[in-house]
């Protein structure tokens, strides 16, 4: 992950939100299921 890319875990569900924060813009990169295909989103960053 780059230094501007962050991850937020969703409570009670096995999902995470991968997002990038650039100034006033937030871009959602992926919403991965944390138990299936780990790391599939990494080439997107």
HELIX and SHEET records of a PDB file:
HELIX    1   1 UNK A   42  UNK A   44  5                                   3    
SHEET    1   A 3 UNK A   5  UNK A   9  0                                        
SHEET    2   A 3 UNK A  16  UNK A  22 -1                                        
SHEET    3   A 3 UNK A  25  UNK A  30 -1                                        
END                                                                             
